[in-house]
């Protein structure tokens, strides 16, 4: 080759066997080095380090600040050779060159910040899971109604639930009839009270029939008083049965609905897992089968928990129902029997036995001072 490629000036420094520079090239090398160094930097602040004696020579020139200069000198950029560049790359250092042209060396571990979670993506994921679950449950319900799908049945528990629903309808009918009786009895008591007042007024104005009107007035007032006592007993019976039907039994039926929803989800994911197990097993289906197995186990645990909760609530409900209805039925019977027998003392004793306090008519109305 007629021309040789230019080499790095540091790589052309000849070195003797003891590591010192040859005297014949020292003068020319110092002259070239002075030209390449910026103003304010002398040879007294430079240090020349050489590596290797029998291979390609590499030179690194380190320059320190000039002591007599107050301003910071501009650092010179010396391009290393290919071997030096590969060595720097092997040390794991990052060479960052800013826009100003200066070379800065940055080392140390790189810390990556955690990815910020997007609330919109989280909501979208929740909607996706809900849609998938709704689709599977709807498909299971349709399959059961068409007779194509199988459903999990607990015969003993299902029988208890059916009895509870049937009893609830019967208790609601009793409650409705008792409310009708209370309304009619209230109207009859109101009519008897008005009739007693009319007889009393006539007994004062009709001297010939004073005693007859007086007897009927006293009888109607007594019937009205006993009717109010019976009305208090019937209203107490209605309130207790209403609490049993519309709160206690309704709360148990709400748990039953949750149990049925858990049963549908369990059957839906069970059917999904069975379909995947019947299909081929390869690298693409094994992750789906494993995920389906996890979801099936999760819904199975939920189904078992809800079934246990329903069993416990049904047991406590039966005990509470027997206790409440026993007392209320005894109250209703004694009050009705004492009223139609005309036994006022027995009727009052029945109310005291069940700690029932009658409300005086007009007791809740405000006085004329409060109205002013």
C-alpha positions as CSV (number, residue, x, y, z in Angstrom):
1,X,0.0,0.0,0.0
2,X,1.3,3.4,-0.9
3,X,-0.5,5.2,1.9
4,X,-1.0,3.9,5.4
5,X,-4.1,4.7,7.5
6,X,-3.5,7.3,10.2
7,X,-2.9,5.9,13.6
8,X,-3.5,7.2,17.0
9,X,-0.6,9.4,18.2
10,X,-0.5,7.6,21.5
11,X,-0.1,4.3,19.8
12,X,3.0,5.4,17.8
13,X,5.2,6.2,20.9
14,X,8.2,3.9,20.7
15,X,9.3,2.4,24.0
16,X,12.6,0.8,24.9
17,X,13.0,-2.5,26.6
18,X,13.0,-0.8,30.1
19,X,9.8,1.1,29.5
20,X,11.4,4.5,28.8
21,X,10.9,6.7,25.7
22,X,13.6,6.8,23.1
23,X,15.7,10.1,23.1
24,X,15.6,10.4,19.3
25,X,11.8,10.8,19.2
26,X,11.3,12.6,22.5
27,X,11.7,16.1,21.1
28,X,9.3,15.6,18.2
29,X,6.7,13.9,20.4
30,X,6.8,16.8,22.9
31,X,6.3,19.3,20.2
32,X,3.3,17.5,18.7
33,X,1.9,17.0,22.2
34,X,2.1,20.8,22.9
35,X,0.2,21.5,19.8
36,X,-2.6,19.1,20.6
37,X,-3.0,20.2,24.3
38,X,-5.1,23.3,25.0
39,X,-3.7,26.6,26.2
40,X,-2.9,26.6,29.9
41,X,-1.8,23.0,30.1
42,X,1.9,22.1,30.2
43,X,3.9,19.0,30.0
44,X,4.6,19.2,33.7
45,X,1.0,18.3,34.4
46,X,0.9,15.4,32.0
47,X,1.5,11.7,32.7
48,X,2.2,9.1,30.0
49,X,1.3,5.6,30.8
50,X,2.1,2.7,28.4
51,X,0.8,-0.8,28.4
52,X,2.5,-3.8,26.8
53,X,6.0,-4.0,25.4
54,X,5.8,-6.6,22.7
55,X,2.3,-5.8,21.3
56,X,0.5,-2.9,19.8
57,X,1.3,0.1,21.9
58,X,-1.5,2.0,23.7
59,X,-1.0,5.3,25.3
60,X,-3.3,7.2,27.8
61,X,-2.6,10.8,28.4
62,X,-4.0,12.2,31.7
63,X,-4.0,16.0,32.1
64,X,-4.5,17.9,35.4
65,X,-5.6,21.5,36.0
66,X,-3.2,24.3,35.4
67,X,-2.4,25.7,38.9
68,X,-1.9,29.3,37.7
69,X,-5.1,29.7,35.7
70,X,-8.2,30.8,37.6
71,X,-10.6,29.6,34.8
72,X,-11.4,26.0,34.2
73,X,-9.5,24.8,31.1
74,X,-11.4,23.0,28.4
75,X,-10.6,19.3,28.4
76,X,-9.4,17.7,25.2
77,X,-11.1,14.7,23.8
78,X,-8.6,12.0,22.7
79,X,-10.1,9.1,20.8
80,X,-8.9,5.8,22.1
81,X,-7.9,2.9,19.9
82,X,-10.2,0.0,19.1
83,X,-8.6,-2.2,21.8
84,X,-9.0,0.5,24.5
85,X,-12.6,1.0,23.4
86,X,-13.4,-2.7,23.8
87,X,-11.7,-2.7,27.2
88,X,-13.9,0.2,28.3
89,X,-17.0,-1.5,27.0
90,X,-16.0,-4.6,29.0
91,X,-15.8,-2.6,32.2
92,X,-19.6,-1.8,32.0
93,X,-19.2,2.0,32.0
94,X,-21.4,4.2,30.0
95,X,-19.8,7.0,28.0
96,X,-22.2,9.9,27.7
97,X,-21.4,12.8,25.4
98,X,-23.7,15.8,26.0
99,X,-24.6,18.4,23.3
100,X,-21.8,20.6,24.4
101,X,-19.2,18.2,23.1
102,X,-17.8,17.1,26.5
103,X,-17.3,13.5,27.3
104,X,-18.6,12.4,30.7
105,X,-18.2,9.0,32.2
106,X,-21.2,7.6,34.2
107,X,-21.1,4.4,36.1
108,X,-23.2,2.5,38.6
109,X,-26.3,0.4,38.6
110,X,-29.3,1.6,36.6
111,X,-32.6,1.7,38.5
112,X,-35.7,1.4,36.5
113,X,-38.8,3.0,38.0
114,X,-41.9,0.9,38.4
115,X,-44.5,1.2,35.7
116,X,-47.3,3.5,36.9
117,X,-50.6,1.7,37.0
118,X,-53.4,3.2,34.9
119,X,-56.8,3.4,36.6
120,X,-58.5,3.2,33.3
121,X,-56.8,0.0,32.4
122,X,-57.7,-1.5,35.8
123,X,-61.3,-0.6,35.3
124,X,-61.2,-2.1,31.8
125,X,-59.7,-5.3,33.2
126,X,-62.5,-5.5,35.8
127,X,-65.1,-5.0,33.2
128,X,-63.5,-7.7,31.1
129,X,-63.5,-10.2,34.0
130,X,-67.1,-9.3,34.8
131,X,-68.2,-9.8,31.2
132,X,-66.5,-13.1,31.0
133,X,-68.0,-14.4,34.2
134,X,-71.5,-13.1,33.2
135,X,-71.2,-14.9,29.8
136,X,-70.3,-18.2,31.4
137,X,-73.1,-18.0,34.0
138,X,-75.7,-17.1,31.4
139,X,-74.6,-19.9,29.2
140,X,-74.9,-22.3,32.2
141,X,-78.4,-21.1,33.1
142,X,-79.6,-21.5,29.5
143,X,-78.1,-24.9,29.3
144,X,-79.9,-26.0,32.5
145,X,-83.2,-24.7,31.2
146,X,-82.8,-26.4,27.9
147,X,-81.8,-29.7,29.7
148,X,-78.4,-29.8,28.1
149,X,-76.2,-28.9,31.1
150,X,-75.7,-30.6,34.4
151,X,-76.2,-28.8,37.8
152,X,-75.0,-29.6,41.2
153,X,-77.8,-30.5,43.6
154,X,-77.8,-30.9,47.4
155,X,-81.0,-32.8,47.9
156,X,-81.3,-32.3,51.6
157,X,-80.5,-28.6,51.5
158,X,-82.8,-28.0,48.4
159,X,-85.7,-29.6,50.3
160,X,-85.2,-27.3,53.3
161,X,-85.1,-24.3,51.0
162,X,-88.3,-25.3,49.3
163,X,-90.1,-25.8,52.6
164,X,-88.9,-22.4,53.8
165,X,-90.2,-20.6,50.7
166,X,-93.5,-22.4,51.0
167,X,-93.8,-21.5,54.7
168,X,-93.0,-17.9,53.9
169,X,-95.9,-17.7,51.5
170,X,-98.3,-19.2,54.1
171,X,-97.0,-16.8,56.8
172,X,-97.5,-13.9,54.5
173,X,-101.1,-15.0,54.0
174,X,-101.7,-15.2,57.7
175,X,-100.1,-11.7,58.1
176,X,-102.4,-10.3,55.5
177,X,-105.5,-11.8,57.1
178,X,-104.5,-10.6,60.5
179,X,-104.0,-7.0,59.2
180,X,-107.5,-7.2,57.7
181,X,-108.9,-8.3,61.0
182,X,-107.1,-5.5,62.8
183,X,-108.5,-2.9,60.4
184,X,-112.1,-4.2,60.7
185,X,-111.8,-4.5,64.5
186,X,-110.6,-0.9,64.6
187,X,-113.6,0.3,62.6
188,X,-115.9,-1.7,64.8
189,X,-114.4,-0.3,68.0
190,X,-114.7,3.2,66.6
191,X,-118.3,2.6,65.7
192,X,-119.1,1.1,69.2
193,X,-117.5,4.2,70.9
194,X,-119.6,6.5,68.8
195,X,-122.7,4.5,69.5
196,X,-122.0,4.5,73.2
197,X,-121.6,8.3,73.2
198,X,-125.0,8.6,71.3
199,X,-126.8,6.4,73.9
200,X,-125.3,8.4,76.7
201,X,-126.5,11.7,75.2
202,X,-130.0,10.3,74.7
203,X,-130.1,9.0,78.3
204,X,-129.7,12.6,79.5
205,X,-132.4,14.0,77.2
206,X,-135.0,11.2,77.4
207,X,-136.2,10.9,80.9
208,X,-138.6,8.1,80.1
209,X,-135.8,6.0,78.6
210,X,-133.0,7.2,80.8
211,X,-132.1,3.7,82.2
212,X,-132.4,1.9,78.9
213,X,-130.2,4.3,77.0
214,X,-127.8,4.2,80.0
215,X,-127.5,0.4,79.9
216,X,-126.7,0.4,76.2
217,X,-124.2,3.2,76.5
218,X,-122.3,1.4,79.2
219,X,-122.4,-1.9,77.2
220,X,-121.0,-0.2,74.1
221,X,-118.3,1.6,76.0
222,X,-117.3,-1.6,77.6
223,X,-117.2,-3.4,74.3
224,X,-115.1,-0.6,72.8
225,X,-112.7,-0.8,75.7
226,X,-112.3,-4.6,75.4
227,X,-112.0,-4.1,71.6
228,X,-109.1,-1.8,72.1
229,X,-107.4,-4.3,74.4
230,X,-107.9,-7.0,71.8
231,X,-106.7,-4.7,69.1
232,X,-103.5,-4.1,71.0
233,X,-102.9,-7.9,71.2
234,X,-103.6,-8.4,67.5
235,X,-101.3,-5.6,66.5
236,X,-98.6,-7.1,68.7
237,X,-99.1,-10.4,67.0
238,X,-98.9,-8.7,63.5
239,X,-95.7,-6.9,64.4
240,X,-94.0,-10.1,65.6
241,X,-95.0,-12.1,62.5
242,X,-94.0,-9.3,60.2
243,X,-90.6,-9.2,61.7
244,X,-90.2,-12.9,61.3
245,X,-91.4,-13.0,57.7
246,X,-90.0,-9.8,56.2
247,X,-86.7,-9.6,58.2
248,X,-85.6,-12.9,59.6
249,X,-86.8,-15.2,56.8
250,X,-86.0,-12.6,54.1
251,X,-82.4,-12.4,55.4
252,X,-82.1,-16.2,55.1
253,X,-83.6,-16.2,51.6
254,X,-81.0,-13.5,50.6
255,X,-78.3,-15.9,51.7
256,X,-80.0,-18.6,49.7
257,X,-79.9,-16.4,46.6
258,X,-76.1,-15.8,47.1
259,X,-75.7,-19.6,47.5
260,X,-77.6,-20.2,44.2
261,X,-75.4,-17.6,42.4
262,X,-72.3,-19.3,43.8
263,X,-73.7,-22.7,42.6
264,X,-74.3,-21.4,39.1
265,X,-70.7,-20.0,38.9
266,X,-69.3,-23.2,40.3
267,X,-71.1,-25.3,37.7
268,X,-70.2,-22.9,34.9
269,X,-66.4,-23.1,35.6
270,X,-66.8,-26.8,36.2
271,X,-68.3,-27.3,32.8
272,X,-65.6,-25.1,31.3
273,X,-62.8,-27.2,32.9
274,X,-64.4,-30.4,31.7
275,X,-64.6,-29.2,28.1
276,X,-60.9,-28.2,28.2
277,X,-59.9,-31.6,29.7
278,X,-61.7,-33.4,26.9
279,X,-59.8,-31.5,24.3
280,X,-56.1,-31.9,23.2
281,X,-53.3,-31.2,25.6
282,X,-50.4,-29.3,24.0
283,X,-48.3,-26.2,24.8
284,X,-51.1,-23.8,23.9
285,X,-53.9,-25.5,25.9
286,X,-52.0,-26.4,29.1
287,X,-51.8,-22.8,30.4
288,X,-55.6,-22.5,29.8
289,X,-56.3,-25.7,31.6
290,X,-54.1,-24.6,34.5
291,X,-55.9,-21.3,34.7
292,X,-59.3,-22.9,34.4
293,X,-58.4,-25.3,37.2
294,X,-57.4,-22.4,39.5
295,X,-60.7,-20.6,38.8
296,X,-62.7,-23.8,39.3
297,X,-61.0,-24.4,42.7
298,X,-61.7,-20.7,43.7
299,X,-65.4,-21.0,42.9
300,X,-65.7,-24.4,44.5
301,X,-64.4,-23.0,47.8
302,X,-66.9,-20.1,47.5
303,X,-69.8,-22.6,46.8
304,X,-68.8,-24.8,49.8
305,X,-68.7,-21.7,52.1
306,X,-72.1,-20.4,50.9
307,X,-73.7,-23.9,51.3
308,X,-72.4,-24.1,54.9
309,X,-73.7,-20.6,55.6
310,X,-77.2,-21.5,54.3
311,X,-77.3,-24.7,56.4
312,X,-76.4,-22.8,59.6
313,X,-78.9,-20.0,58.9
314,X,-81.7,-22.5,58.2
315,X,-81.0,-24.2,61.5
316,X,-81.1,-21.0,63.6
317,X,-84.1,-19.8,61.7
318,X,-86.1,-22.9,62.5
319,X,-85.3,-22.6,66.2
320,X,-86.2,-18.9,66.3
321,X,-89.4,-19.4,64.3
322,X,-90.7,-22.1,66.7
323,X,-90.0,-19.9,69.7
324,X,-91.5,-16.8,68.3
325,X,-94.6,-18.4,66.8
326,X,-95.3,-20.4,69.9
327,X,-95.6,-17.2,72.0
328,X,-97.6,-15.3,69.4
329,X,-100.1,-18.1,68.8
330,X,-100.7,-18.5,72.5
331,X,-101.2,-14.7,72.8
332,X,-103.6,-14.6,69.8
333,X,-105.7,-17.5,71.1
334,X,-106.0,-16.3,74.7
335,X,-106.9,-12.7,73.7
336,X,-109.6,-13.8,71.2
337,X,-111.1,-16.3,73.6
338,X,-111.2,-13.8,76.5
339,X,-112.7,-11.1,74.3
340,X,-115.6,-13.1,72.9
341,X,-116.2,-14.7,76.3
342,X,-116.6,-11.3,77.8
343,X,-113.9,-12.0,80.4
344,X,-112.3,-8.6,80.8
345,X,-109.9,-9.6,83.5
346,X,-108.6,-12.5,81.5
347,X,-108.1,-10.3,78.5
348,X,-106.1,-7.7,80.6
349,X,-104.1,-10.5,82.2
350,X,-103.1,-11.9,78.8
351,X,-101.7,-8.5,77.8
352,X,-99.8,-8.3,81.1
353,X,-98.4,-11.8,80.5
354,X,-96.8,-10.7,77.2
355,X,-95.8,-7.2,78.4
356,X,-98.1,-5.4,76.0
357,X,-98.8,-1.8,76.7
358,X,-101.9,-0.2,75.1
359,X,-101.7,3.2,73.6
360,X,-104.3,5.6,74.9
361,X,-106.3,7.1,71.9
362,X,-105.1,10.6,71.2
363,X,-102.0,10.2,73.4
364,X,-99.7,11.0,70.6
365,X,-101.6,14.1,69.5
366,X,-100.1,17.4,70.5
367,X,-101.8,19.5,73.2
368,X,-103.5,22.8,72.4
369,X,-100.5,24.7,73.9
370,X,-98.1,23.0,71.5
371,X,-100.4,23.8,68.6
372,X,-100.3,27.5,69.4
